[in-house]
């Protein structure tokens, strides 16, 4: 009987691992397809040529798509964990959701961390250097020569970063044990380096999120149709049409030799056409879209911003007066053990909305900063170098989102070693759980 129980437990563990691997693959495949369509929407079409550079661009495109899919997965993991906890609480004995357990969530978090390190330290540097490489002088040109140059540059970059961190550790902490620990790349160096980058991402999030919260109203005002109050759109369209015709007549009358004036008039004509399209869109919009959608969206943004600021202020006060409220001192309930909010499913849904809102606001604030203003992608006119920069920036922001959410008190979920009562009754569904 003991041998049969051992075989049965191993079979259950095997089937559980196969099920989790299949679910992870399907989720990542969906994210990869969506990321591919997003990148190809902004990628410059002139780069699509059948030559050596086209192959390099295609490889860099696949690596960038992989990185963007990992970033999307890192952003979705937090809401997925919260909603999984509420589903398990609502349907603890349902047979069809037994695959949704702590082992699956823990595996997804581990894969997200592993792929984030892989993209940040290997794939994206390789894509950038591979895109800029031409092959060493004296060697035969081709893909192999460019790969060789890229690998050499990656090795030199790794040695440079390792040397900088080793010297910094020697200057700050003059201890032989701390310097020797840097030789342990897998257990100490890479996690420590990734933690430093996550800290930089948190600081970047704290800088970008307030800017994004203030810019969200302006961005939504540009995307939506504003109500027409004391405005005559027909008159404005008539005036802008006359201005467009006047600019076209001036362009047709100028000589091609006056290049400076022609360029200025073409730019002015393009601005007039864009303004005319906006006015025509406002005129074609229905009364519901003008008078209901715009005010509703603005009120919703105001409510979300107010709730976010209120939650952050309350959590900061708790951190100041209660030491156990610190993230290091908290050990929240395991998945499926207790609700994360006093309001149950409604509170969890509110937390998910706020997490997405903070992420979108941080991205808007990131592109609103003057330092990163040149990173804004343009439809069908974004180079691969700029796409790589955008993917790295989004990856850093997404990897820091769980840390910032937990610090601000928006996330208290913890995958504990203690299984639920239903888990002990069904070890085949939720066995072999690990701590996050």
Secondary structure as GFF3:
##gff-version 3
##sequence-region A 1 436
A	DSSP	alpha_helix	2	42	.	.	.	ID=ss1
A	DSSP	three_ten_helix	45	47	.	.	.	ID=ss2
A	DSSP	alpha_helix	52	90	.	.	.	ID=ss3
A	DSSP	three_ten_helix	95	97	.	.	.	ID=ss4
A	DSSP	alpha_helix	102	118	.	.	.	ID=ss5
A	DSSP	pi_helix	119	123	.	.	.	ID=ss6
A	DSSP	alpha_helix	124	132	.	.	.	ID=ss7
A	DSSP	alpha_helix	143	172	.	.	.	ID=ss8
A	DSSP	alpha_helix	176	181	.	.	.	ID=ss9
A	DSSP	pi_helix	185	189	.	.	.	ID=ss10
A	DSSP	alpha_helix	190	223	.	.	.	ID=ss11
A	DSSP	alpha_helix	233	253	.	.	.	ID=ss12
A	DSSP	alpha_helix	259	284	.	.	.	ID=ss13
A	DSSP	alpha_helix	287	288	.	.	.	ID=ss14
A	DSSP	pi_helix	289	293	.	.	.	ID=ss15
A	DSSP	alpha_helix	294	321	.	.	.	ID=ss16
A	DSSP	three_ten_helix	323	325	.	.	.	ID=ss17
A	DSSP	three_ten_helix	327	329	.	.	.	ID=ss18
A	DSSP	alpha_helix	345	368	.	.	.	ID=ss19
A	DSSP	three_ten_helix	373	375	.	.	.	ID=ss20
A	DSSP	alpha_helix	384	407	.	.	.	ID=ss21
A	DSSP	alpha_helix	421	425	.	.	.	ID=ss22
A	DSSP	alpha_helix	427	430	.	.	.	ID=ss23
###
